[in-house]
Amino acid sequence: MHLHKTITALTLAGASLFSLAPAQAEKLVLGNEGSYPPFSMVDPSGRLTGFEPDLAREMCKRMKADCEIVVMDFKALIPALLQKKLDAVVSQTKPLPERKEKVLFGRPVLFNPDSYVVPEAKNYTFTPEGLKGVRIGLQRGSAQAKYVGETFGNAVQIVFYDNPDQIRLDLANGRLDMSLGPKISWTNEFLSKPQGKGWKFAGGDLWTGGGEAGSSWIARKDSGELLNRMSATVDAIIKDCTFTKLRKPYMEVELLPEEAACR
């Protein structure tokens, strides 16, 4: 009888301890391109840094999730997401119609229009005739590449690259005539630097994401609940001005209208 009571007591004690044990953190694998400064880049030590990784880490901390951020070429992110190698993508993605057919888009994480980057001495007319034979460097699989292909067809010579750093290098070395990309990135990483001397924006502000403004993080269509939690957490980060605090070390320009409240 005493033995039975002892076993019962030990069982109850064990159950009590088990119930007090912390729940295992949600594990998430997030994809980021890692080559889009100042939004994401890999530092000399091999650590992924930049505004979007910092924002993603803050989001994961508030969601109490154990997140691994995997770096891969931008063009590989959506295929990896659809193959369930990733739970979500935390690289800004434009809402092209064909992308919206495949994945879900969260709340915008920034508004960053595109513009052409051309030599200061050039005054191009942005028509198929005006750009005939022009060599334009674009990132493979990007919204900008789709836009240029649809707008100018075979009139222009599109040269594809895996990342913007390669495009900037070839622009500076005279191997390209122009590029098209987000104004914030091109200002910070090219026009404001010595290698960007003699270059300018042209053609006005463009929304190449199917005409829809803003860029977002994305998840699979079977992960709506996860994406809703991600968006709600980013909303909270924006509201308490942590978004602005994380952004300031990388760039001065505000990325969202809501940041005006944090000035």
Salt bridges, closest charged atoms under 4 A:
GLU26 OE2 - ARG229 NH2 2.83
ASP54 OD1 - ARG57 NH1 3.53
GLU58 OE1 - LYS61 NZ 3.62
GLU58 OE2 - ARG62 NE 2.74
ASP66 OD2 - LYS27 NZ 2.86
ASP73 OD2 - LYS75 NZ 3.11
GLU98 OE2 - LYS146 NZ 3.71
ASP114 OD2 - LYS94 NZ 2.32
GLU150 OE2 - LYS146 NZ 2.55
ASP162 OD1 - LYS75 NZ 3.22
ASP162 OD1 - ARG140 NH1 2.59
ASP165 OD1 - ARG168 NH2 3.05
ASP170 OD1 - ARG175 NH2 2.76
ASP177 OD1 - ARG135 NH2 3.16
GLU189 OE1 - LYS193 NZ 3.31
ASP205 OD1 - LYS183 NZ 2.90
GLU212 OE1 - LYS100 NZ 3.07
ASP222 OD2 - LYS84 NZ 3.59
ASP222 OD1 - ARG220 NE 3.14
GLU225 OE2 - ARG229 NE 2.74
ASP235 OD1 - ARG107 NE 2.69
ASP240 OD2 - ARG62 NH1 2.92
GLU254 OE2 - ARG263 NE 2.78
GLU258 OE2 - ARG107 NH2 2.87
GLU259 OE1 - ARG247 NH2 2.80
